[in-house]
Amino acid sequence: MSFNFDQNRHVANRVGQEVEIKEQARKEKNRMEIPDEEKRDKENFSYKAQKRKRLLRNLTGVLAILAVFYVIYWFATRLFL
């Protein structure tokens, strides 16, 4: 019977457990911010999904700004011609 205790493996397991607990807490916090229960149950709270959603929101904002600039340009060219 061997009583070898590997401190590095113990620390790695402990860190892994702490990361998992923090990840679960973050997901639960984000989940509770959505008031509608149906949306709350269907939402994906992984880092990848949140990053994708943020990218889509940023692209939509940029396209909206470009659309506004185009409308301003269109009106300016029609007014001065």
C-alpha positions in Angstrom: 0.0 0.0 0.0 1.5 3.3 -1.1 0.8 6.7 0.5 2.3 8.8 -2.2 0.6 12.2 -2.3 1.2 14.3 -5.4 0.8 18.0 -4.4 0.8 19.2 -8.0 -2.1 16.9 -9.0 -4.0 17.9 -5.9 -3.6 21.6 -6.7 -4.6 21.1 -10.4 -7.7 19.3 -9.3 -8.5 22.0 -6.8 -8.0 24.8 -9.4 -10.2 22.9 -11.9 -13.0 22.6 -9.4 -12.8 26.3 -8.5 -12.9 27.2 -12.2 -15.9 25.0 -12.7 -17.7 26.5 -9.7 -17.0 30.1 -11.0 -18.2 29.2 -14.5 -21.4 27.7 -13.1 -21.9 30.8 -10.9 -21.4 33.1 -13.9 -23.9 31.2 -16.0 -26.5 31.3 -13.2 -26.0 35.0 -12.7 -26.4 35.7 -16.5 -29.4 33.4 -16.5 -31.2 35.2 -13.8 -30.8 38.5 -15.6 -33.3 37.4 -18.2 -36.8 38.1 -16.9 -38.7 35.8 -19.2 -38.5 32.2 -18.0 -39.0 30.7 -21.5 -36.1 32.7 -22.9 -34.1 31.9 -19.8 -34.4 28.2 -20.4 -33.5 28.3 -24.1 -30.6 30.7 -23.8 -27.0 29.4 -24.2 -24.7 31.0 -21.6 -21.4 29.5 -22.8 -18.5 31.9 -23.5 -18.6 31.0 -27.2 -22.3 31.8 -27.4 -21.9 35.1 -25.5 -19.0 36.1 -27.7 -21.0 35.3 -30.9 -24.0 37.3 -29.6 -21.8 40.3 -28.7 -20.2 40.1 -32.2 -23.6 40.0 -33.9 -24.7 43.0 -31.8 -21.6 45.0 -32.7 -22.0 44.2 -36.5 -25.6 45.2 -36.4 -24.7 48.5 -34.8 -22.0 49.2 -37.4 -24.4 48.4 -40.2 -27.1 50.7 -38.7 -24.5 53.6 -38.4 -23.5 53.0 -42.1 -27.2 53.0 -43.1 -27.7 56.4 -41.3 -24.7 57.8 -43.0 -25.9 56.6 -46.4 -29.3 58.2 -45.8 -27.6 61.5 -44.9 -25.4 61.3 -48.0 -28.4 60.5 -50.2 -30.4 63.5 -48.9 -27.4 65.8 -49.2 -26.8 64.8 -52.8 -30.5 65.2 -53.7 -30.6 68.6 -52.1 -27.6 70.1 -53.7 -28.1 68.8 -57.3 
